[in-house]
């Protein structure tokens, strides 16, 4: 009965209308039924380990309403979150009770600001920046922990700031990028598995900034692993056309230079970002 009660509560939560919400892919009744079917297929322990109440909905939408596929994927993600110790990654820098070893890993990975969350789009979704040229370590598993930390942080910022939205924007800045900075095919696949399989329907737009000539080679490596829906969300942000797109969607005074930022922003300070800025706030947020 406990499991049934928890399932009913989750379905009721999803049915409640937020002040704002991401665009539905199906009629509300269809989505609520899909969520109910997914939750009913989960064990009590799996229901307790959902990342948040919208997790079943995101998987349902990502699988285009195919409940069987959504159940398989969400079970895989719940297992991955436990195995990958996502809760430990999220809380490792808490003043009380944070895991010191994980905190040291995130601290080292973040030293150069190769991934950070800064600013929002005009609708309140957080912006996460990836700067491949700032790579400073070689351990792929720690790269993925750092990526996960920042995805979770961006999602938390969107949730707090937008009052109902949950997606994030990702900017990949290829300024000063060279082939020596290119990740392995294995790391590309791992990154996309995390983004597409374990955080489905979390990406609002992915922006490619300052793509160099050699980017065609890198794009040829990445493109085969992108699902069609993700490909549709990729926007190349350069030139006058790119600036017009950015002006429409963002306040340029809050944006990094790679996204046509119009002001000299304060330099990134890693220790401040991970140690002193609240988890659900972006860097330099007023």
C-alpha positions in Angstrom: 0.0 0.0 0.0 2.9 2.3 0.7 4.1 2.0 -2.9 0.6 2.6 -4.2 0.2 5.7 -2.0 3.6 7.1 -3.2 2.7 6.5 -6.8 -0.7 8.2 -6.4 1.1 11.2 -4.7 3.6 11.5 -7.6 0.8 11.3 -10.2 -1.1 14.0 -8.3 2.0 16.2 -8.1 2.6 15.9 -11.9 -1.1 16.7 -12.5 -0.8 19.9 -10.5 -0.3 22.9 -12.8 2.9 24.9 -12.2 2.8 28.7 -12.6 4.8 27.9 -15.7 5.9 24.7 -17.3 7.9 23.4 -20.3 5.9 22.7 -23.4 3.8 19.5 -23.4 4.4 17.0 -26.2 1.0 15.3 -25.7 -2.4 16.2 -24.2 -2.2 16.4 -20.4 -4.4 13.3 -19.9 -2.1 11.3 -22.1 1.0 12.4 -20.2 -0.5 11.9 -16.8 -1.6 8.3 -17.7 1.9 7.7 -19.1 3.5 8.9 -15.8 1.1 6.7 -13.8 2.0 3.6 -15.9 5.7 4.3 -15.4 5.4 4.8 -11.7 3.4 1.7 -11.3 6.2 -0.3 -13.0 8.8 1.0 -10.5 9.7 -0.6 -7.2 9.1 1.2 -4.0 12.9 1.8 -3.7 13.0 3.1 -7.3 10.2 5.6 -6.7 12.0 6.9 -3.6 15.1 7.4 -5.7 13.5 9.5 -8.5 15.6 12.7 -8.9 12.4 14.8 -8.8 8.7 14.5 -9.5 9.0 15.3 -13.2 11.6 12.6 -14.0 8.9 10.1 -15.3 7.4 12.8 -17.5 10.7 13.6 -19.0 11.4 10.0 -19.9 7.8 9.6 -21.3 8.3 12.6 -23.5 11.8 11.6 -24.6 10.5 8.2 -25.7 7.7 9.9 -27.7 5.0 8.4 -25.5 6.3 4.8 -25.7 5.7 3.7 -22.1 7.7 0.4 -22.3 10.8 2.2 -23.6 10.4 5.0 -21.0 10.2 2.4 -18.1 13.3 0.7 -19.4 15.2 4.0 -19.6 14.1 5.4 -16.3 15.0 2.2 -14.5 18.5 2.4 -16.1 18.8 6.1 -15.0 17.8 5.4 -11.4 20.4 2.6 -11.3 23.0 4.8 -12.9 22.4 7.7 -10.4 22.9 5.3 -7.5 26.0 3.6 -9.0 27.5 7.0 -10.1 26.8 8.5 -6.7 25.0 11.5 -8.1 23.6 12.5 -4.7 27.2 12.5 -3.4 28.3 14.7 -6.3 25.5 17.2 -5.7 26.2 17.5 -1.9 30.0 17.0 -1.8 30.7 20.7 -1.3 28.1 21.2 1.4 29.5 22.9 4.5 28.2 20.1 6.6 28.4 16.4 5.6 29.9 16.8 2.2 32.1 14.0 0.9 35.7 15.3 1.0 37.1 13.1 -1.6 34.4 14.0 -4.1 34.8 17.7 -3.2 38.5 17.5 -4.1 37.7 15.9 -7.4 35.1 18.6 -8.3 37.4 21.3 -7.1 40.3 20.1 -9.2 38.1 19.6 -12.3 36.6 23.1 -11.9 39.9 25.0 -11.5 40.0 26.4 -15.0 36.3 27.1 -15.4 36.0 24.5 -18.2 32.4 24.0 -17.2 30.3 26.5 -15.2 26.8 27.9 -14.9 26.4 31.6 -15.5 23.3 33.6 -16.3 19.9 32.8 -17.8 17.9 33.1 -21.0 15.0 35.6 -21.0 12.5 32.9 -19.8 14.7 32.0 -16.8 16.5 28.8 -18.0 20.1 28.6 -16.7 23.1 28.8 -19.1 25.9 26.2 -18.7 29.2 26.9 -20.5 31.6 24.3 -21.7 35.1 25.5 -22.7 37.1 22.5 -24.1 40.3 24.5 -24.5 40.4 24.9 -20.7 40.8 21.2 -20.2 43.1 20.6 -17.2 42.8 16.9 -16.4 42.8 13.5 -18.1 40.6 11.2 -16.0 37.4 10.6 -18.0 35.4 9.4 -15.0 36.1 12.6 -13.1 35.2 14.6 -16.3 31.8 13.0 -16.1 31.4 13.7 -12.4 32.2 17.4 -13.0 29.8 17.4 -16.0 27.1 15.9 -13.8 27.7 18.4 -11.0 27.1 21.3 -13.4 24.1 19.8 -15.1 22.5 19.3 -11.7 23.5 22.8 -10.7 22.1 24.3 -13.9 18.8 22.4 -13.4 18.6 23.6 -9.8 19.2 27.2 -10.9 16.4 27.0 -13.6 14.0 25.5 -11.0 14.6 28.3 -8.5 14.7 31.1 -11.0 11.9 30.3 -13.5 9.1 29.1 -11.2 8.2 26.0 -13.2 10.6 25.5 -16.1 13.3 22.8 -15.8 15.4 22.8 -19.0 18.9 24.3 -19.4 20.9 25.9 -22.2 24.4 24.6 -23.0 27.0 26.7 -24.7 30.1 25.1 -26.1 32.8 27.7 -26.6 35.5 26.6 -29.0 37.7 29.7 -28.6 41.4 28.6 -28.8 40.3 25.0 -29.4 42.8 22.7 -31.2 42.8 19.0 -32.0 44.9 18.3 -28.9 41.9 19.4 -26.9 39.6 16.9 -28.6 38.1 14.2 -26.3 38.3 10.5 -27.3 35.3 8.9 -29.0 34.7 7.0 -25.8 34.4 10.2 -23.9 32.1 11.7 -26.5 29.8 8.7 -26.2 29.9 8.8 -22.4 29.0 12.5 -22.4 26.1 12.1 -24.8 24.8 9.0 -22.8 24.6 11.2 -19.7 23.0 14.1 -21.5 20.6 12.1 -23.7 19.8 9.0 -21.6 20.1 10.1 -18.0 19.0 13.8 -18.4 16.3 13.5 -21.2 14.3 16.5 -22.0 16.6 18.7 -19.9 18.3 20.4 -22.9 16.4 23.5 -24.2 19.1 24.5 -26.7 22.7 23.6 -27.4 24.8 26.5 -28.8 28.1 26.0 -30.7 30.2 29.2 -30.3 33.4 30.2 -32.2 33.6 26.9 -34.2 37.1 26.7 -35.8 37.8 25.3 -39.2 38.8 22.0 -37.6 35.4 21.8 -36.0 34.1 19.9 -39.0 36.3 17.0 -38.0 35.0 17.0 -34.4 31.4 17.4 -35.5 31.8 14.4 -37.8 32.7 12.4 -34.6 29.8 13.7 -32.5 27.0 13.8 -35.0 26.5 10.0 -35.4 25.8 9.7 -31.7 23.2 12.5 -31.5 19.6 11.4 -31.6 17.4 13.4 -34.1 15.7 15.4 -31.3 19.0 16.6 -29.9 20.3 17.5 -33.4 17.2 19.8 -33.8 18.3 21.7 -30.6 21.8 22.5 -31.8 22.3 26.1 -32.9 25.5 27.5 -34.4 26.1 30.9 -32.9 28.4 33.1 -34.9 28.4 36.0 -37.3 25.6 38.7 -37.6 22.9 36.0 -37.7 24.2 34.5 -34.5 24.2 37.8 -32.8 20.5 38.4 -33.8 19.6 35.0 -32.4 21.4 35.8 -29.1 19.8 39.2 -28.7 16.3 37.7 -29.1 16.8 35.0 -26.5 19.2 36.5 -23.9 20.1 39.7 -22.1 23.6 40.2 -23.7 24.8 42.2 -20.7 24.8 38.9 -18.7 26.3 36.7 -21.4 29.9 35.5 -21.9 31.8 36.9 -24.8 31.4 33.7 -26.9 27.6 34.3 -26.8 27.9 38.0 -27.9 28.1 39.3 -24.4 28.1 43.1 -24.5 29.8 43.8 -21.2 33.2 42.7 -19.7 32.0 40.3 -17.1 34.0 39.6 -13.9 36.6 36.8 -14.4 35.5 33.4 -13.3 36.6 32.4 -9.8 36.4 28.6 -9.2 36.7 28.6 -5.4 34.0 31.2 -5.1 31.7 29.3 -7.5 31.9 25.9 -5.8 32.6 26.9 -2.2 30.7 30.1 -1.6 27.9 30.5 -4.2 24.7 28.6 -3.2 24.2 25.5 -5.4 21.0 26.8 -7.0 22.6 30.1 -8.0 24.7 30.8 -11.0 28.2 32.3 -10.8 28.1 36.1 -10.3 24.4 36.1 -9.9 23.1 39.2 -8.2 
